């Protein structure tokens, strides 16, 4: 929401957001963009990105433009949407930190090495209850999705499937189990932080606010955001 297709220049850098200034393309209302390694939900960051490209450059040119973007990202061996998804999961935040010299304006909720849970928010739209909101509305639904997908893979493994498909199902199930376990551990920290509100003061700068929102009411620091 920092910029709008309807007006030139910086549109939003804190305070109250006027959605009336975003006529052609509206930023997400709740300041949350989920990043997943598979397309589990139809409103994740890849879906929003594809919609943005379509809005700006037209539906007729969408696939051509997505292919161009995927090629520019250097993610070969996948279709364009998979390339873009892989970039968001593995590389986007590193690039963001580099560009903003480790003072990011977008903050990444990150559960760890298994990429079990990743979600971007804008620091300028942070609310005191953001941690609790993300936990209930994004982390928990994703955990339920993992459970459902694990059950599906286990059902496949019980059926008489070909050896090649069995290996694929086992690998995916094991990956999902690892991601589920990671998010369950992560949820413990999120729950502890959710017990108190975490307002920020933009005048204090990124580093101070970044630490403050990861500090519980009892003074315990709990890492829920990606390292900067």
Backbone as a chain_set.jsonl record, in Angstrom:
{"seq": "XXXXXXXXXXXXXXXXXXXXXXXXXXXXXXXXXXXXXXXXXXXXXXXXXXXXXXXXXXXXXXXXXXXXXXXXXXXXXXXXXXXXXXXXXXXXXXXXXXXXXXXXXXXXXXXXXXXXXXXXXXXXXXXXXXXXXXXXXXXXXXXXXXXXXXXXXXXXXXXXXXXXXXXXXXXXXXXXXXXXXXXXXXXXXXXXXXXXXXXXXXXXXXXXXXXXXXXXXXXXXXXXXXXX", "coords": {"N": [[0.781, -1.217, 0.0], [2.128, 1.179, -0.103], [2.366, 2.533, -2.466], [0.281, 3.608, -5.228], [-1.647, 2.698, -8.087], [-3.203, 4.674, -8.992], [-2.273, 7.2, -8.339], [0.619, 9.341, -8.463], [3.869, 9.002, -6.836], [4.773, 8.57, -3.299], [2.312, 7.064, -1.326], [1.493, 6.03, 1.134], [2.821, 5.942, 4.38], [2.476, 5.214, 6.988], [0.097, 5.777, 9.691], [-3.382, 6.464, 9.087], [-4.868, 4.495, 6.622], [-6.184, 5.289, 3.476], [-8.335, 3.676, 1.628], [-9.72, 4.489, -0.546], [-7.98, 5.7, -2.236], [-6.91, 3.818, -3.799], [-7.832, 2.724, -6.517], [-7.625, 1.103, -8.886], [-6.109, -1.102, -8.1], [-6.23, -2.693, -5.097], [-4.552, -2.724, -1.978], [-3.924, -5.5, 0.279], [-6.403, -5.895, 2.738], [-5.921, -6.613, 5.396], [-3.225, -6.415, 5.824], [-1.505, -8.62, 5.405], [0.379, -11.091, 3.835], [0.533, -14.259, 2.823], [3.088, -16.679, 2.421], [3.743, -19.577, 0.792], [5.079, -22.849, -0.007], [3.602, -24.378, -1.682], [0.537, -24.1, -3.559], [-1.695, -23.613, -1.519], [-3.761, -21.931, -0.743], [-6.072, -19.586, -2.199], [-5.49, -16.928, -1.974], [-2.865, -16.263, -1.516], [0.55, -14.93, -1.584], [1.516, -15.274, -4.184], [-0.804, -15.49, -5.722], [-1.842, -12.906, -5.359], [0.213, -11.442, -6.526], [0.133, -12.309, -9.21], [-2.401, -11.377, -9.881], [-1.918, -8.639, -9.658], [-0.035, -8.191, -11.739], [-1.64, -8.867, -13.906], [-3.605, -6.881, -13.694], [-2.142, -4.526, -14.153], [-0.84, -4.907, -16.656], [-2.589, -6.245, -18.269], [-4.872, -8.912, -18.969], [-4.613, -10.368, -21.315], [-1.922, -10.409, -21.858], [-0.837, -11.762, -19.775], [0.385, -14.392, -19.31], [2.658, -14.23, -20.914], [4.012, -12.13, -19.659], [4.393, -13.199, -17.087], [6.079, -15.328, -17.701], [8.271, -13.876, -18.61], [9.048, -12.563, -16.244], [9.668, -14.766, -14.596], [11.809, -15.831, -16.023], [13.621, -13.714, -15.801], [14.143, -13.85, -13.105], [15.674, -16.065, -13.012], [14.886, -18.624, -12.401], [14.824, -21.542, -13.471], [13.431, -24.52, -15.015], [10.922, -24.859, -13.984], [7.372, -24.096, -14.164], [6.1, -20.763, -14.82], [4.64, -19.684, -12.609], [5.396, -21.401, -10.535], [8.101, -20.812, -10.445], [8.049, -18.13, -9.604], [6.815, -18.485, -7.133], [8.785, -20.029, -5.798], [10.814, -18.131, -5.722], [9.705, -16.189, -3.969], [9.56, -17.735, -1.626], [12.238, -18.487, -1.103], [14.081, -16.428, -1.791], [13.176, -13.731, -1.964], [13.085, -12.214, 0.49], [15.727, -11.993, 1.261], [16.704, -10.382, -0.778], [15.184, -8.101, -0.274], [16.17, -7.319, 2.255], [18.785, -6.728, 1.553], [18.467, -4.557, -0.228], [17.32, -2.66, 1.458], [19.249, -2.363, 3.337], [19.33, -3.991, 5.661], [17.319, -2.865, 7.172], [14.427, -3.443, 7.084], [11.294, -2.575, 5.535], [9.231, -4.212, 5.136], [8.172, -6.88, 7.047], [9.008, -10.195, 7.932], [7.294, -12.884, 9.085], [8.538, -15.899, 10.204], [8.957, -19.286, 10.434], [11.156, -20.971, 10.319], [13.791, -23.222, 9.101], [12.456, -25.162, 7.611], [10.584, -23.872, 6.156], [7.964, -23.756, 6.987], [6.103, -21.825, 7.821], [5.583, -18.689, 6.528], [5.11, -15.236, 6.315], [4.367, -12.055, 5.115], [4.304, -8.706, 6.305], [3.574, -5.178, 6.324], [5.557, -2.875, 8.027], [4.636, -0.328, 8.455], [1.956, -0.573, 8.68], [1.503, -1.923, 10.958], [-0.23, -3.254, 13.768], [-1.131, -3.216, 17.26], [-2.155, -5.769, 17.885], [-1.193, -7.481, 15.953], [0.441, -9.834, 15.991], [-1.161, -11.735, 17.347], [-3.324, -11.76, 15.593], [-2.214, -12.732, 13.17], [-1.441, -15.252, 14.022], [-3.913, -16.593, 14.614], [-5.457, -16.281, 12.272], [-3.897, -17.034, 10.113], [-1.618, -18.749, 10.692], [-2.764, -20.954, 12.125], [-4.862, -21.9, 10.299], [-3.147, -22.751, 8.214], [-1.745, -24.807, 9.451], [-3.838, -26.647, 9.778], [-4.299, -27.196, 7.115], [-1.895, -28.501, 6.445], [-2.207, -30.819, 8.011], [-4.437, -31.998, 6.76], [-3.37, -32.468, 4.2], [-1.304, -34.243, 4.811], [-2.771, -36.435, 5.721], [-3.997, -37.098, 3.326], [-1.807, -37.92, 1.745], [-0.981, -40.126, 3.237], [-3.144, -41.782, 2.907], [-2.898, -42.329, 0.194], [-0.545, -43.806, 0.282], [-1.395, -46.095, 1.529], [-2.956, -47.225, -0.371], [-2.714, -49.216, -3.358], [-0.314, -48.124, -5.041], [1.913, -47.185, -7.71], [5.467, -47.779, -7.573], [7.055, -45.52, -8.113], [5.256, -43.409, -7.666], [4.727, -43.897, -5.018], [7.146, -43.317, -3.74], [7.271, -40.583, -4.235], [4.989, -39.734, -2.825], [5.723, -40.434, -0.22], [7.916, -38.759, 0.215], [6.727, -36.238, 0.051], [4.86, -36.403, 2.151], [6.621, -36.677, 4.349], [7.974, -34.256, 4.218], [5.848, -32.49, 4.704], [5.166, -33.311, 7.295], [7.446, -32.467, 8.667], [7.226, -29.721, 8.283], [4.802, -29.219, 9.579], [5.463, -29.902, 12.241], [7.408, -27.952, 12.73], [5.853, -25.609, 12.583], [4.18, -26.034, 14.732], [5.919, -25.885, 16.919], [6.703, -23.252, 16.551], [4.287, -21.983, 16.992], [4.015, -22.033, 19.734], [5.704, -19.998, 20.654], [4.479, -17.839, 19.36], [2.021, -17.854, 20.671], [2.782, -17.135, 23.266], [3.723, -14.527, 22.865], [1.398, -13.395, 21.942], [-0.106, -12.91, 24.143], [0.139, -10.355, 25.053], [-0.197, -6.927, 23.947], [1.499, -5.332, 21.192], [2.426, -2.487, 20.413], [4.004, -0.239, 18.069], [6.486, 2.329, 17.574], [7.143, 4.32, 15.006], [9.106, 6.243, 14.917], [11.139, 5.259, 16.442], [12.647, 3.614, 14.889], [13.655, 0.795, 12.787], [15.194, -1.359, 13.925], [14.871, -1.185, 16.764], [12.086, -1.428, 17.028], [11.704, -3.899, 15.837], [12.867, -5.653, 17.618], [11.304, -5.103, 19.851], [8.686, -6.005, 19.216], [9.053, -8.669, 19.371], [9.375, -9.244, 21.964], [8.142, -10.506, 24.883], [5.571, -9.893, 27.413], [6.721, -10.593, 29.827], [9.323, -10.017, 29.444], [10.798, -11.838, 28.006], [12.547, -12.659, 25.078], [11.38, -13.723, 22.025], [11.902, -15.328, 19.09], [10.224, -14.662, 16.256], [10.256, -13.456, 13.854], [12.044, -13.143, 10.744], [15.625, -13.165, 10.738], [17.534, -10.135, 10.83]], "CA": [[0.0, 0.0, 0.0], [2.955, 2.396, -0.125], [2.134, 3.214, -3.739], [-1.01, 3.34, -5.847], [-1.692, 2.856, -9.541], [-4.06, 5.819, -9.308], [-1.616, 8.468, -8.036], [2.084, 9.262, -8.455], [4.563, 9.248, -5.587], [4.493, 7.781, -2.098], [0.93, 7.234, -0.898], [1.277, 5.658, 2.532], [4.011, 5.637, 5.175], [2.038, 5.191, 8.369], [-1.142, 6.488, 9.969], [-4.618, 5.86, 8.594], [-4.84, 4.219, 5.186], [-7.407, 5.608, 2.751], [-8.444, 2.716, 0.535], [-10.301, 5.17, -1.703], [-6.886, 6.141, -3.109], [-6.45, 2.642, -4.543], [-8.998, 2.369, -7.326], [-7.37, -0.001, -9.817], [-5.591, -2.282, -7.388], [-6.29, -2.43, -3.662], [-3.685, -3.55, -1.128], [-4.679, -6.408, 1.146], [-7.036, -5.127, 3.806], [-5.426, -6.958, 6.735], [-1.767, -6.248, 5.893], [-0.878, -9.937, 5.552], [0.566, -11.863, 2.608], [1.052, -15.584, 3.155], [4.033, -17.261, 1.467], [3.81, -21.031, 0.97], [5.799, -23.509, -1.089], [2.589, -24.922, -2.576], [-0.633, -23.215, -3.658], [-2.736, -24.132, -0.63], [-4.855, -20.969, -0.626], [-6.209, -18.78, -3.414], [-5.189, -15.526, -1.698], [-1.489, -16.146, -1.038], [1.304, -13.855, -2.214], [1.618, -15.513, -5.627], [-2.104, -15.13, -6.301], [-1.922, -11.445, -5.391], [1.186, -10.948, -7.505], [-0.409, -12.589, -10.544], [-3.509, -10.433, -10.08], [-1.319, -7.324, -9.876], [0.523, -8.16, -13.099], [-2.782, -8.871, -14.821], [-4.258, -5.572, -13.615], [-1.284, -3.491, -14.729], [-0.434, -5.15, -18.041], [-3.679, -6.838, -19.03], [-5.046, -10.36, -18.924], [-4.175, -10.968, -22.577], [-0.461, -10.536, -21.847], [-0.438, -12.256, -18.462], [1.328, -15.508, -19.34], [3.913, -13.722, -21.476], [4.685, -11.34, -18.634], [4.845, -14.096, -16.019], [7.25, -16.044, -18.221], [9.376, -12.914, -18.627], [9.477, -12.363, -14.859], [10.308, -16.003, -14.134], [13.104, -15.923, -16.698], [14.491, -12.697, -15.213], [14.521, -14.322, -11.768], [16.631, -17.151, -13.184], [14.346, -19.856, -11.828], [14.527, -22.412, -14.606], [13.014, -25.875, -14.704], [9.57, -24.847, -13.432], [6.531, -23.154, -14.887], [6.333, -19.401, -14.342], [4.094, -19.484, -11.266], [6.252, -22.134, -9.598], [9.337, -20.03, -10.328], [7.754, -16.96, -8.782], [6.58, -18.991, -5.776], [10.083, -20.394, -5.239], [11.528, -16.882, -5.427], [9.157, -15.604, -2.745], [9.888, -18.592, -0.484], [13.671, -18.642, -0.84], [14.998, -15.354, -2.163], [12.653, -12.366, -1.905], [13.414, -11.45, 1.689], [17.157, -11.687, 1.212], [16.834, -9.217, -1.656], [14.593, -6.952, 0.422], [17.118, -6.896, 3.282], [19.947, -6.118, 0.888], [18.068, -3.256, -0.774], [17.042, -1.737, 2.563], [20.406, -2.371, 4.236], [18.922, -4.658, 6.899], [16.297, -2.079, 7.873], [13.306, -3.741, 6.191], [9.974, -1.984, 5.773], [8.346, -5.372, 5.185], [8.665, -7.823, 8.053], [8.679, -11.572, 7.579], [7.085, -13.952, 10.058], [9.29, -17.021, 9.632], [9.037, -20.366, 11.424], [12.448, -21.64, 10.315], [14.447, -23.8, 7.928], [11.542, -26.005, 6.829], [9.647, -22.988, 5.435], [6.616, -24.15, 7.375], [5.232, -20.647, 7.861], [6.161, -17.402, 6.159], [4.069, -14.259, 6.036], [4.872, -10.683, 5.048], [3.455, -7.571, 6.67], [4.225, -3.874, 6.251], [5.731, -2.311, 9.366], [3.877, 0.916, 8.55], [0.561, -0.912, 8.969], [1.502, -2.787, 12.136], [-1.173, -2.951, 14.842], [-0.724, -3.879, 18.505], [-2.582, -7.175, 17.944], [-0.793, -8.159, 14.715], [0.936, -11.193, 16.259], [-2.32, -12.581, 17.642], [-4.133, -11.873, 14.371], [-1.515, -13.628, 12.243], [-1.482, -16.608, 14.59], [-5.244, -17.192, 14.515], [-6.048, -16.214, 10.936], [-3.018, -17.572, 9.075], [-0.828, -19.898, 11.138], [-3.629, -22.095, 12.451], [-5.424, -22.5, 9.079], [-2.113, -23.457, 7.46], [-1.514, -26.069, 10.154], [-4.932, -27.545, 9.422], [-4.057, -27.615, 5.731], [-0.836, -29.512, 6.497], [-2.785, -32.06, 8.543], [-5.282, -32.584, 5.713], [-2.507, -32.952, 3.128], [-0.612, -35.429, 5.333], [-3.753, -37.528, 5.693], [-4.189, -37.475, 1.923], [-0.634, -38.679, 1.309], [-0.989, -41.416, 3.934], [-4.166, -42.592, 2.245], [-2.295, -42.802, -1.052], [0.453, -44.826, 0.598], [-2.107, -47.319, 1.89], [-3.484, -47.791, -1.611], [-1.71, -49.881, -4.19], [0.169, -47.203, -6.061], [3.186, -47.573, -8.304], [6.635, -47.48, -6.748], [7.466, -44.135, -8.352], [4.299, -42.545, -6.986], [4.874, -44.128, -3.58], [8.312, -42.545, -3.298], [6.867, -39.174, -4.272], [4.049, -39.509, -1.724], [6.472, -40.515, 1.035], [8.726, -37.549, 0.346], [5.848, -35.1, 0.345], [4.343, -36.586, 3.511], [7.682, -36.397, 5.307], [8.202, -32.805, 4.211], [4.708, -31.879, 5.377], [5.299, -33.6, 8.722], [8.485, -31.574, 9.185], [6.681, -28.364, 8.304], [3.797, -29.157, 10.64], [6.173, -29.877, 13.53], [8.042, -26.647, 12.858], [4.831, -24.606, 12.882], [3.67, -26.281, 16.089], [6.908, -25.288, 17.819], [6.607, -21.808, 16.321], [3.029, -21.533, 17.58], [4.214, -21.831, 21.171], [6.235, -18.648, 20.811], [3.441, -16.898, 18.94], [1.016, -17.807, 21.736], [3.352, -16.383, 24.384], [3.746, -13.117, 22.48], [0.025, -12.934, 21.726], [-0.73, -12.604, 25.428], [0.214, -8.914, 25.281], [-0.173, -6.127, 22.728], [2.829, -4.875, 20.794], [2.419, -1.287, 19.569], [5.331, 0.224, 17.68], [6.668, 3.757, 17.316], [7.981, 4.384, 13.812], [10.238, 7.136, 15.168], [12.204, 4.507, 17.116], [13.437, 2.908, 13.887], [13.35, -0.607, 12.533], [15.864, -2.29, 14.837], [14.246, -1.148, 18.084], [10.733, -1.969, 16.92], [11.82, -5.317, 15.477], [13.116, -6.385, 18.868], [10.206, -4.885, 20.783], [7.516, -6.836, 18.906], [9.413, -10.05, 19.677], [9.614, -9.299, 23.402], [6.895, -10.779, 25.598], [5.308, -9.053, 28.57], [7.63, -10.963, 30.915], [10.68, -9.652, 29.054], [11.433, -12.893, 27.222], [12.623, -12.415, 23.637], [10.976, -14.918, 21.282], [12.144, -15.048, 17.678], [9.157, -15.049, 15.333], [10.53, -12.791, 12.587], [13.317, -13.506, 10.12], [16.772, -12.398, 11.222], [17.962, -9.01, 9.993]], "C": [[0.817, 1.273, 0.0], [2.71, 3.213, -1.386], [0.784, 2.797, -4.304], [-0.896, 3.508, -7.352], [-2.459, 4.107, -9.941], [-3.373, 7.163, -9.129], [-0.101, 8.296, -8.081], [2.641, 9.47, -7.05], [4.138, 8.345, -4.451], [3.094, 8.098, -1.582], [0.76, 7.008, 0.598], [2.593, 5.327, 3.211], [3.68, 5.669, 6.657], [0.774, 6.007, 8.568], [-2.35, 5.732, 9.454], [-4.551, 5.686, 7.084], [-6.199, 4.528, 4.573], [-7.499, 4.694, 1.535], [-9.081, 3.326, -0.705], [-9.233, 5.656, -2.675], [-6.333, 4.996, -3.956], [-7.612, 2.11, -5.38], [-8.749, 1.144, -8.208], [-6.93, -1.273, -9.114], [-5.513, -1.949, -5.911], [-5.291, -3.311, -2.906], [-4.53, -4.438, -0.228], [-5.168, -5.65, 2.378], [-6.41, -5.387, 5.17], [-3.906, -6.924, 6.851], [-1.043, -7.577, 6.056], [-0.821, -10.651, 4.211], [1.264, -13.175, 2.956], [1.945, -16.105, 2.033], [4.13, -18.754, 1.757], [4.504, -21.667, -0.224], [4.884, -24.294, -2.02], [1.371, -24.003, -2.54], [-1.79, -23.77, -2.828], [-3.971, -23.233, -0.587], [-4.885, -20.07, -1.864], [-5.959, -17.293, -3.182], [-3.779, -15.362, -1.141], [-0.74, -15.104, -1.863], [1.425, -14.037, -3.718], [0.314, -15.141, -6.319], [-2.251, -13.619, -6.403], [-0.964, -10.865, -6.431], [0.676, -11.144, -8.929], [-1.553, -11.627, -10.858], [-2.984, -9.031, -10.355], [-0.781, -7.196, -11.299], [-0.596, -8.107, -14.131], [-3.469, -7.511, -14.856], [-3.449, -4.507, -14.339], [-1.088, -3.679, -16.224], [-1.496, -5.842, -18.891], [-3.678, -8.352, -18.994], [-4.49, -11.031, -20.168], [-2.675, -11.228, -22.598], [0.061, -11.206, -20.575], [0.624, -13.339, -18.54], [2.679, -15.086, -19.901], [4.699, -12.961, -20.423], [5.175, -12.201, -17.476], [6.066, -14.891, -16.453], [8.474, -15.139, -18.238], [9.936, -12.721, -17.218], [10.218, -13.589, -14.338], [11.692, -16.16, -14.746], [14.093, -14.928, -16.101], [14.968, -13.103, -13.822], [15.522, -15.467, -11.83], [16.183, -18.469, -12.607], [13.92, -20.798, -12.942], [14.086, -23.798, -14.13], [11.642, -25.977, -14.086], [8.699, -23.991, -14.332], [6.621, -21.802, -14.189], [5.819, -19.185, -12.921], [4.913, -20.218, -10.211], [7.568, -21.394, -9.378], [9.139, -18.841, -9.396], [7.512, -17.376, -7.336], [7.91, -19.337, -5.095], [10.892, -19.152, -4.879], [11.018, -16.259, -4.13], [9.552, -16.42, -1.519], [11.363, -18.484, -0.109], [14.504, -17.368, -0.973], [14.483, -13.935, -1.948], [13.16, -11.604, -0.696], [14.899, -11.124, 1.772], [17.393, -10.452, 0.352], [16.295, -7.967, -0.976], [15.547, -6.42, 1.492], [18.327, -6.207, 2.671], [19.613, -4.711, 0.393], [17.879, -2.229, 0.344], [18.104, -1.793, 3.662], [20.035, -2.872, 5.639], [18.048, -3.785, 7.801], [14.987, -2.238, 7.104], [12.027, -2.996, 6.562], [8.9, -3.066, 5.726], [8.969, -6.382, 6.136], [8.137, -9.209, 7.748], [8.52, -12.438, 8.821], [7.677, -15.222, 9.457], [9.502, -18.094, 10.693], [10.368, -21.105, 11.404], [12.841, -22.295, 9.008], [13.517, -24.631, 7.05], [10.541, -25.188, 6.015], [8.197, -23.333, 5.748], [5.636, -22.996, 7.387], [6.033, -19.405, 7.535], [5.019, -16.459, 5.813], [4.661, -12.861, 6.11], [3.829, -9.698, 5.55], [4.263, -6.287, 6.464], [4.348, -3.306, 7.656], [4.902, -1.043, 9.546], [2.396, 0.674, 8.833], [0.454, -1.867, 10.166], [0.469, -2.3, 13.147], [-0.742, -3.698, 16.099], [-1.086, -5.361, 18.577], [-2.169, -7.972, 16.714], [-0.351, -9.598, 14.964], [-0.232, -12.143, 16.504], [-3.165, -12.803, 16.391], [-3.506, -12.855, 13.387], [-1.599, -15.068, 12.735], [-2.823, -17.282, 14.331], [-5.721, -17.302, 13.072], [-5.183, -16.799, 9.827], [-2.246, -18.811, 9.522], [-1.711, -21.119, 11.386], [-4.312, -22.698, 11.22], [-4.389, -23.259, 8.252], [-1.776, -24.785, 8.133], [-2.602, -27.086, 9.825], [-4.787, -28.047, 7.99], [-2.973, -28.684, 5.678], [-1.392, -30.852, 6.977], [-3.62, -32.762, 7.483], [-4.441, -33.17, 4.587], [-1.733, -34.195, 3.558], [-1.545, -36.636, 5.299], [-3.989, -38.02, 4.268], [-3.031, -38.319, 1.416], [-0.596, -40.051, 1.983], [-2.045, -42.346, 3.353], [-3.627, -43.162, 0.933], [-1.32, -43.941, -0.788], [-0.192, -46.151, 0.99], [-2.702, -48.003, 0.667], [-2.356, -48.449, -2.401], [-1.298, -48.951, -5.324], [1.528, -47.658, -6.55], [4.344, -47.094, -7.438], [7.067, -46.026, -6.885], [6.555, -43.165, -7.612], [4.401, -42.694, -5.471], [6.04, -43.325, -3.022], [7.969, -41.06, -3.228], [5.945, -38.84, -3.105], [4.761, -39.528, -0.377], [7.285, -39.246, 1.269], [7.863, -36.348, 0.72], [5.278, -35.209, 1.753], [5.395, -36.212, 4.545], [7.991, -34.903, 5.378], [7.079, -32.084, 4.954], [4.751, -32.115, 6.885], [6.334, -32.686, 9.369], [7.967, -30.146, 9.292], [5.632, -28.205, 9.401], [4.457, -29.07, 12.007], [6.81, -28.51, 13.761], [7.013, -25.581, 13.23], [4.234, -24.804, 14.271], [4.624, -25.714, 17.133], [6.836, -23.762, 17.753], [5.369, -21.236, 17.012], [3.158, -21.287, 19.078], [4.739, -20.429, 21.452], [5.215, -17.587, 20.437], [2.387, -16.745, 20.038], [1.51, -16.965, 22.91], [3.349, -14.89, 24.075], [2.337, -12.553, 22.331], [-0.669, -12.535, 23.021], [-0.692, -11.116, 25.751], [0.261, -8.184, 23.952], [1.235, -5.621, 22.458], [2.716, -3.675, 19.858], [3.841, -0.909, 19.193], [5.305, 1.738, 17.491], [7.638, 3.876, 16.153], [9.203, 5.271, 14.016], [11.398, 6.417, 15.845], [13.082, 3.735, 16.14], [13.144, 1.421, 13.837], [13.927, -1.523, 13.606], [15.171, -2.355, 16.194], [12.853, -1.767, 18.045], [10.749, -3.466, 16.639], [12.034, -6.165, 16.727], [11.91, -6.278, 19.804], [9.023, -5.806, 20.507], [7.79, -8.319, 19.152], [9.756, -10.228, 21.155], [8.282, -9.439, 24.128], [6.752, -9.866, 26.811], [6.21, -9.353, 29.75], [9.091, -10.675, 30.586], [11.405, -10.682, 28.222], [11.397, -12.544, 25.74], [12.362, -13.724, 22.906], [11.063, -14.613, 19.796], [10.989, -15.578, 16.821], [9.347, -14.425, 13.958], [11.882, -13.232, 12.05], [14.434, -12.617, 10.651], [17.104, -11.269, 10.262], [19.349, -8.555, 10.42]], "O": [[0.246, 2.359, 0.095], [2.832, 4.438, -1.375], [0.218, 1.776, -3.916], [-0.144, 4.353, -7.837], [-2.381, 4.552, -11.086], [-3.818, 8.164, -9.691], [0.408, 7.219, -7.77], [1.975, 10.038, -6.184], [3.276, 7.479, -4.603], [2.735, 9.264, -1.42], [-0.016, 7.701, 1.255], [3.386, 4.537, 2.699], [4.492, 6.094, 7.479], [0.416, 6.829, 7.725], [-2.343, 4.503, 9.392], [-4.215, 6.621, 6.357], [-7.233, 4.092, 5.078], [-6.82, 4.915, 0.532], [-8.998, 2.756, -1.793], [-9.545, 5.99, -3.818], [-5.4, 5.186, -4.736], [-8.288, 1.159, -4.988], [-9.587, 0.244, -8.263], [-7.328, -2.377, -9.486], [-4.806, -1.021, -5.517], [-5.199, -4.51, -3.168], [-5.708, -4.162, 0.001], [-4.431, -4.866, 2.976], [-6.368, -4.491, 6.013], [-3.353, -7.355, 7.863], [-0.053, -7.646, 6.785], [-1.837, -10.801, 3.532], [2.435, -13.191, 3.335], [1.612, -15.993, 0.854], [4.551, -19.152, 2.843], [4.519, -21.103, -1.318], [5.337, -24.82, -3.036], [1.198, -23.224, -1.603], [-2.744, -24.328, -3.37], [-5.09, -23.715, -0.416], [-3.855, -19.826, -2.493], [-6.184, -16.481, -4.079], [-3.518, -14.43, -0.379], [-1.323, -14.466, -2.74], [1.437, -13.053, -4.457], [0.333, -14.539, -7.392], [-2.73, -13.106, -7.414], [-1.3, -9.91, -7.131], [0.779, -10.24, -9.757], [-1.657, -11.123, -11.977], [-3.536, -8.312, -11.188], [-1.045, -6.206, -11.981], [-0.502, -7.377, -15.118], [-3.87, -7.041, -15.921], [-4.009, -3.679, -15.057], [-1.162, -2.713, -16.983], [-1.319, -6.004, -20.098], [-2.626, -8.991, -18.99], [-3.956, -12.137, -20.093], [-2.207, -12.149, -23.268], [1.267, -11.214, -20.327], [1.667, -13.22, -17.898], [3.723, -15.53, -19.422], [5.913, -13.127, -20.307], [6.257, -11.959, -16.94], [6.985, -15.105, -15.662], [9.581, -15.575, -17.922], [11.152, -12.717, -17.022], [11.271, -13.465, -13.712], [12.635, -16.573, -14.071], [15.266, -15.252, -15.914], [16.071, -12.742, -13.41], [16.147, -15.806, -10.825], [17.007, -19.346, -12.348], [12.745, -20.828, -13.307], [14.339, -24.188, -12.991], [11.223, -27.067, -13.696], [9.209, -23.245, -15.169], [7.16, -21.707, -13.086], [6.504, -18.562, -12.11], [5.103, -19.706, -9.108], [8.086, -21.354, -8.262], [9.958, -18.582, -8.515], [7.956, -16.693, -6.412], [8.127, -18.974, -3.939], [11.573, -19.124, -3.854], [11.814, -15.846, -3.286], [9.849, -15.845, -0.471], [11.699, -18.399, 1.072], [15.541, -17.249, -0.321], [15.285, -13.019, -1.766], [13.619, -10.469, -0.828], [15.276, -10.08, 2.304], [18.185, -9.58, 0.71], [16.885, -6.893, -1.089], [15.715, -5.208, 1.624], [18.83, -5.22, 3.209], [20.398, -3.782, 0.581], [18.239, -1.062, 0.187], [17.88, -1.325, 4.778], [20.38, -2.262, 6.651], [18.036, -3.942, 9.022], [14.487, -1.269, 6.532], [11.716, -2.811, 7.738], [7.79, -2.865, 6.218], [10.155, -6.696, 6.034], [6.982, -9.384, 7.359], [9.491, -12.698, 9.531], [7.353, -15.583, 8.326], [10.14, -17.853, 11.718], [10.693, -21.802, 12.366], [12.304, -21.976, 7.947], [13.776, -24.785, 5.857], [9.741, -25.751, 5.268], [7.318, -23.219, 4.894], [4.474, -23.156, 7.01], [7.035, -19.106, 8.185], [4.08, -16.832, 5.11], [5.373, -12.528, 7.057], [2.638, -9.828, 5.266], [5.493, -6.318, 6.436], [3.366, -3.256, 8.396], [4.507, -0.716, 10.665], [1.667, 1.601, 9.183], [-0.566, -2.53, 10.353], [0.308, -1.098, 13.359], [-0.054, -4.715, 16.005], [-0.403, -6.13, 19.254], [-2.735, -9.033, 16.453], [-0.737, -10.494, 14.213], [-0.282, -13.231, 15.93], [-3.663, -13.905, 16.159], [-4.197, -13.713, 12.837], [-1.805, -15.99, 11.946], [-2.863, -18.425, 13.876], [-6.323, -18.306, 12.691], [-5.67, -17.036, 8.722], [-2.22, -19.814, 8.809], [-1.413, -22.207, 10.892], [-4.341, -23.923, 11.101], [-4.705, -24.288, 7.655], [-1.546, -25.782, 7.449], [-2.308, -28.263, 9.615], [-5.117, -29.196, 7.694], [-3.109, -29.668, 4.95], [-1.079, -31.897, 6.407], [-3.526, -33.979, 7.32], [-4.754, -34.243, 4.071], [-1.529, -35.105, 2.754], [-1.146, -37.728, 4.892], [-4.16, -39.217, 4.036], [-3.243, -39.321, 0.733], [-0.213, -41.036, 1.351], [-1.855, -43.562, 3.314], [-3.867, -44.323, 0.603], [-1.271, -44.918, -1.536], [0.403, -47.212, 0.802], [-2.925, -49.214, 0.67], [-1.178, -48.237, -2.113], [-1.861, -48.99, -6.418], [2.213, -48.428, -5.877], [4.218, -46.136, -6.675], [7.403, -45.375, -5.896], [7.029, -42.207, -7.001], [4.188, -41.734, -4.73], [5.93, -42.723, -1.955], [8.336, -40.371, -2.275], [6.093, -37.796, -2.469], [4.443, -38.733, 0.508], [7.334, -38.725, 2.383], [8.221, -35.551, 1.587], [5.218, -34.213, 2.474], [5.096, -35.51, 5.511], [8.238, -34.356, 6.453], [7.334, -31.173, 5.741], [4.412, -31.225, 7.664], [6.131, -32.19, 10.477], [8.235, -29.449, 10.27], [5.581, -27.175, 10.073], [4.057, -28.258, 12.841], [6.755, -27.976, 14.869], [7.271, -24.743, 14.095], [3.826, -23.836, 14.913], [4.185, -25.128, 18.123], [6.902, -23.078, 18.774], [5.408, -20.131, 17.552], [2.477, -20.421, 19.625], [4.277, -19.756, 22.374], [5.096, -16.562, 21.108], [1.917, -15.638, 20.304], [0.754, -16.178, 23.48], [3.008, -14.079, 24.936], [2.112, -11.366, 22.568], [-1.716, -11.888, 22.988], [-1.418, -10.66, 26.635], [0.702, -8.74, 22.947], [2.054, -5.496, 23.369], [2.887, -3.817, 18.648], [4.782, -1.224, 19.921], [4.253, 2.341, 17.277], [8.822, 3.569, 16.294], [10.226, 5.074, 13.361], [12.525, 6.911, 15.826], [14.149, 3.252, 16.519], [12.483, 0.863, 14.713], [13.216, -2.375, 14.139], [14.913, -3.44, 16.715], [12.487, -2.539, 18.931], [9.907, -4.21, 17.143], [11.461, -7.244, 16.872], [11.543, -7.248, 20.467], [8.417, -6.333, 21.44], [6.866, -9.132, 19.144], [10.35, -11.232, 21.549], [7.403, -8.588, 23.998], [7.687, -9.159, 27.187], [6.448, -8.482, 30.588], [9.989, -11.037, 31.345], [12.523, -10.432, 27.77], [10.35, -12.179, 25.206], [13.047, -14.719, 23.142], [10.365, -13.728, 19.302], [10.806, -16.787, 16.684], [8.678, -14.814, 13.001], [12.758, -13.644, 12.81], [14.207, -11.451, 10.975], [16.978, -11.411, 9.046], [19.897, -7.617, 9.842]]}, "num_chains": 1, "name": "protein.A"}
